[in-house]
Amino acid sequence: MNRLAPDKADARFIRRVVILIVLIAVTAALYRAGNLLILAFGSMLGAIVIHAVADLYRDHLGASKKLGLTLGYITVLSVIGFLVWLFGVEFRQQVNVLVTRLPFLIDQFAGWASQSPVGAKIVDAVRQAYAGSRAAQDIGGLVAGGGEFVLNCLLLLIGALFFAGDPKVYERGFLLLMPPSKRAAIEDALFDVGSTLRLWLRSSLILMTSMGVLIGIGLWISGVPSAAALGLLAGLSEFIPYVGPTAAMVPALGLAATQGTGPVLGALATYAVVRLVQTNFITPYVQQRVIAIPPAITVFAIIGIGVVFGLFGLFFSAALLVVIFTLVRSLYLREVLGEDIPRVDHATLLAPSEKTDTPA
């Protein structure tokens, strides 16, 4: 007679405690490996870009699947090489001016804002919040040794190349980890996420190009030094909505301040006019087919993701927010609440016997 054996109620309680401990341990492990997870997510995003380019070659040039993927690899690597050449060769002098003078320009801008009591309190609050943030720690680490940043970028690029080589292997492996009765719904959600990310990346590329060109022309007309590099920086910063362009405006205003009041006013007018044009004309037209996330949710979510995951998390925060929003629509609103949300047409990854609990 097992007098110390737990009864059914105790067994259920023990099982729930064990499950809770496992969930806490997994959550802690994921948090500790946050940088690695963000790099993996960035690699998946890069793989989507490669396949989107490959699809263009197949659709417009009639290339085979293998040739299209090869051309996609070559195109993406060429674009990356072109950007490295721009920053390292063509805009090298301008970038050096930005890097060497940025700390002084930020201090100068903070001193100008601190002339009023309200501005001084805002500057102090921003400095305290920034000093305690994980993004500040990451930037400090990058300044101390840029090798880690380069290594992470290489890891992201290599991961993207591997993910793009045969993405169905990873998708099937992920689906097979799910309960058989839930696999069909999760498979639909995965393809919803992929389709939405493609549209979002396409719209982001258009917005980044328009932002960079307009800002560069406006700063050049205003007489701001390094207008081309600042325009390129503004275009790349558009990848992080709201937060990125605001941060990219600081070095432009600082460099404009070295030339006098006129360039400062011109830079302010440039950013204000371009932002109005982007917000009211270009963005609604470009993103009319992409998922619409309210601006307030976007801003706070981007800041929150940056606080949790650091610098790389901030860079990929907008894409991660798109994924979360799409999963909520696909898994919760459609599958749980039964809302009429259309699915993306796709070829199934799993055989019918792999989607159910019953054998074929």
C-alpha positions in Angstrom: 0.0 0.0 0.0 1.5 3.3 -1.1 0.3 5.5 1.7 2.6 8.4 0.7 1.5 8.4 -3.0 -0.2 11.6 -4.0 -3.9 11.5 -4.8 -5.3 12.9 -8.1 -5.7 16.4 -6.8 -2.1 16.5 -5.5 -0.9 15.0 -8.8 -2.6 17.7 -10.8 -1.2 20.4 -8.5 2.4 19.0 -8.8 2.0 18.8 -12.6 0.9 22.4 -12.7 3.8 23.5 -10.6 6.3 21.6 -12.8 4.8 23.2 -15.9 5.0 26.6 -14.3 8.6 26.1 -13.4 9.4 24.9 -16.9 7.7 28.0 -18.4 9.6 30.3 -16.1 12.9 28.6 -17.0 12.2 28.8 -20.7 11.2 32.4 -20.4 14.4 33.2 -18.5 16.5 31.3 -21.0 14.9 33.2 -23.9 15.5 36.5 -22.2 19.2 35.6 -21.7 19.5 34.6 -25.3 17.6 37.7 -26.5 20.4 38.9 -28.8 20.8 35.5 -30.4 17.0 35.3 -31.0 16.9 38.8 -32.5 19.8 37.9 -34.9 17.9 34.7 -35.9 14.8 36.8 -36.6 16.9 39.2 -38.6 18.3 36.3 -40.6 14.8 35.1 -41.3 13.9 38.6 -42.5 16.9 38.6 -44.8 15.9 35.2 -46.2 12.5 36.7 -47.0 14.2 39.6 -48.8 16.3 37.1 -50.9 13.2 35.1 -51.9 11.3 38.2 -52.7 14.1 39.3 -55.1 14.3 35.7 -56.5 10.5 35.8 -57.2 11.0 39.0 -59.2 13.5 37.3 -61.4 11.2 34.3 -61.9 8.1 36.3 -62.6 9.7 38.9 -64.9 12.6 37.1 -66.5 11.3 33.6 -66.5 14.2 32.3 -64.5 14.1 28.8 -63.0 13.7 28.4 -59.2 17.4 27.6 -58.7 18.6 30.4 -61.0 16.2 32.9 -59.5 17.5 32.1 -56.0 21.1 32.4 -57.2 20.3 35.8 -58.7 18.6 36.8 -55.5 21.8 35.9 -53.5 23.9 37.9 -55.9 21.6 40.9 -55.9 21.3 41.1 -52.1 25.1 40.7 -51.6 25.7 43.4 -54.3 23.4 45.9 -52.5 25.1 45.2 -49.2 28.5 45.7 -50.9 27.3 48.9 -52.5 26.2 50.3 -49.1 29.5 49.3 -47.5 31.3 51.1 -50.4 29.2 54.2 -50.0 29.9 54.5 -46.3 33.5 53.3 -46.5 34.7 55.0 -49.7 32.4 57.5 -51.2 31.0 59.1 -48.0 34.1 58.2 -45.9 35.0 61.8 -45.2 31.4 62.8 -44.4 31.0 59.8 -42.1 34.2 60.6 -40.3 32.9 64.1 -39.7 29.6 62.7 -38.3 31.4 60.2 -36.1 34.1 62.5 -34.7 31.8 65.4 -34.1 28.6 63.6 -33.0 29.4 63.7 -29.2 30.2 67.4 -29.4 27.1 68.1 -31.5 24.9 66.2 -29.0 26.3 68.1 -26.1 25.9 71.4 -28.0 22.3 70.6 -28.8 21.7 69.6 -25.1 23.3 72.9 -24.0 21.0 74.9 -26.3 17.9 73.0 -25.0 19.0 73.5 -21.4 18.8 77.3 -21.6 15.2 77.1 -20.5 14.1 75.4 -17.2 11.7 73.1 -19.1 14.3 72.1 -21.6 16.9 71.4 -18.9 14.5 69.0 -17.2 13.7 67.3 -20.5 17.5 66.9 -21.2 18.1 65.5 -17.7 15.2 63.0 -18.0 16.4 61.8 -21.4 20.0 61.4 -20.1 18.8 59.4 -17.1 16.5 57.2 -19.2 19.2 56.6 -21.8 21.9 55.8 -19.2 19.8 53.0 -17.7 18.6 51.5 -21.0 19.9 48.4 -22.6 20.4 50.2 -25.9 22.9 52.5 -24.2 24.8 49.6 -22.9 24.9 48.0 -26.3 26.1 51.3 -28.0 28.8 51.6 -25.3 29.9 48.1 -26.1 30.0 48.8 -29.8 32.2 51.9 -29.2 34.5 49.9 -27.0 34.9 47.2 -29.6 33.3 47.3 -33.1 34.4 43.7 -33.7 31.3 42.4 -31.9 29.0 44.5 -34.1 30.8 43.3 -37.3 30.6 39.7 -36.1 26.9 40.0 -35.4 26.3 41.4 -38.8 28.2 38.5 -40.4 26.3 36.0 -38.4 23.0 37.7 -39.5 24.1 37.6 -43.1 25.2 33.9 -43.0 22.0 32.9 -41.2 20.0 34.7 -43.9 21.8 32.8 -46.7 21.2 29.4 -44.9 17.5 30.2 -44.2 17.0 31.2 -47.8 18.6 28.0 -49.1 15.7 25.7 -48.1 13.2 27.5 -45.8 10.7 24.7 -46.0 13.0 22.5 -43.9 12.8 24.9 -41.0 9.1 25.6 -41.5 8.2 21.9 -41.5 10.4 21.3 -38.4 8.6 24.0 -36.5 5.2 22.8 -37.5 6.0 19.2 -36.4 6.7 20.5 -32.9 3.1 21.7 -32.7 0.2 19.5 -31.6 -1.2 17.8 -34.7 -4.7 19.3 -34.2 -3.2 22.8 -34.3 -0.8 22.5 -37.2 -3.2 23.5 -40.0 -4.0 26.8 -38.2 -0.4 27.5 -37.4 0.7 26.8 -41.0 -1.9 29.3 -42.3 -0.6 31.8 -39.8 3.0 31.3 -40.9 2.2 32.0 -44.5 0.1 35.0 -43.4 3.2 36.4 -41.6 5.5 35.7 -44.6 3.1 37.5 -47.0 2.6 40.5 -44.7 6.4 40.8 -44.1 7.0 40.8 -47.9 4.5 43.6 -48.4 5.9 45.5 -45.4 9.5 45.2 -46.6 8.5 46.4 -50.1 6.7 49.4 -48.6 9.6 50.1 -46.2 12.0 50.2 -49.1 9.9 52.7 -50.9 9.5 54.9 -47.8 13.3 54.7 -47.0 14.2 55.7 -50.6 11.8 58.6 -50.7 12.8 59.8 -47.2 16.6 59.6 -48.0 16.2 61.4 -51.4 14.0 64.2 -50.0 16.0 64.8 -46.9 19.3 64.8 -48.8 18.0 67.3 -51.4 16.5 69.5 -48.7 19.7 69.6 -46.6 21.8 70.3 -49.7 19.6 73.2 -50.6 19.8 74.5 -46.9 23.6 74.4 -47.0 24.1 71.7 -44.4 27.4 69.8 -44.6 27.5 66.1 -45.5 24.0 66.4 -46.9 24.4 63.1 -49.0 25.5 61.1 -45.9 22.8 62.6 -43.8 20.2 61.8 -46.5 21.4 58.2 -46.6 21.3 58.0 -42.8 17.7 59.4 -42.8 16.6 56.9 -45.4 18.1 53.9 -43.4 16.6 55.3 -40.2 13.1 55.0 -41.7 13.4 51.3 -41.1 12.6 52.1 -37.5 9.4 54.2 -37.8 9.1 57.5 -35.8 12.0 56.7 -33.5 14.7 56.3 -36.2 14.1 59.5 -38.2 13.9 61.5 -34.9 17.3 60.2 -33.9 18.8 60.8 -37.4 17.7 64.4 -37.2 20.0 65.2 -34.2 23.4 65.0 -36.1 21.8 67.0 -39.0 20.8 69.8 -36.7 24.1 69.7 -35.0 26.1 70.0 -38.3 23.7 72.7 -39.4 24.4 74.7 -36.2 28.0 74.9 -37.2 27.1 76.9 -40.3 24.8 79.4 -38.7 21.1 80.0 -38.0 20.0 79.8 -41.7 21.1 76.1 -42.2 19.5 75.2 -38.8 16.1 76.7 -39.9 16.5 75.1 -43.3 17.2 71.7 -41.7 14.2 72.0 -39.4 12.0 73.0 -42.3 13.3 70.1 -44.4 12.5 67.5 -41.8 9.1 69.1 -41.0 8.1 69.3 -44.7 9.3 65.8 -45.6 7.6 64.3 -42.5 4.3 65.9 -43.5 4.7 64.7 -47.1 5.6 61.2 -45.9 2.8 60.9 -43.4 0.0 62.4 -45.4 0.8 61.3 -49.0 3.5 58.7 -49.5 2.9 56.4 -46.5 -0.9 56.0 -46.9 -0.5 55.3 -50.6 2.3 52.8 -50.1 1.0 51.0 -47.0 -2.7 50.7 -48.1 -2.2 47.0 -48.7 -0.1 46.4 -45.7 -1.3 45.8 -42.1 -2.3 49.0 -40.5 -0.9 49.4 -36.9 -2.0 52.5 -34.9 0.9 55.0 -34.5 0.7 55.1 -30.7 1.0 51.3 -30.5 3.9 51.4 -32.9 5.9 54.0 -30.9 5.5 52.3 -27.5 6.1 48.8 -28.9 9.3 49.9 -30.7 10.6 51.5 -27.5 9.6 48.5 -25.4 11.3 46.0 -27.8 14.4 48.2 -27.8 14.5 48.3 -24.0 14.1 44.5 -23.7 16.4 43.3 -26.6 18.8 46.3 -27.0 20.3 47.8 -30.1 19.5 45.0 -32.6 16.1 44.6 -31.1 15.4 48.3 -31.7 16.6 47.9 -35.3 14.2 45.0 -36.0 11.4 46.2 -33.7 9.1 47.4 -36.5 9.3 44.0 -38.3 8.8 42.1 -35.0 5.7 44.3 -34.3 4.3 43.4 -37.8 4.8 39.7 -37.0 3.1 40.0 -33.6 0.2 42.0 -35.0 -0.3 39.4 -37.9 -0.2 36.5 -35.5 -2.8 38.1 -33.3 -5.1 38.6 -36.3 -4.5 35.1 -37.7 -4.4 33.0 -34.6 -6.6 34.8 -32.1 -9.1 36.9 -34.1 -9.6 34.3 -36.9 -9.0 30.9 -35.3 -10.2 31.6 -31.7 -12.9 34.3 -32.1 -13.9 33.2 -35.6 -13.6 36.6 -37.3 -13.8 36.5 -41.1 -10.1 37.2 -41.9 -8.9 35.8 -45.3 -6.0 33.4 -45.5 -3.1 33.6 -47.8 -3.2 31.0 -50.6 -0.3 28.6 -50.2 0.9 25.1 -50.9 0.7 23.0 -47.8 4.0 21.9 -46.1 2.6 18.9 -44.3 0.8 15.8 -45.5 -2.8 15.3 -44.3 -1.7 12.6 -41.9 0.7 15.0 -40.2 -2.0 17.5 -39.5 -4.3 15.2 -37.5 -4.0 12.9 -34.5 -5.2 9.9 -36.6 -2.8 7.9 -38.7 -3.2 7.9 -42.5 
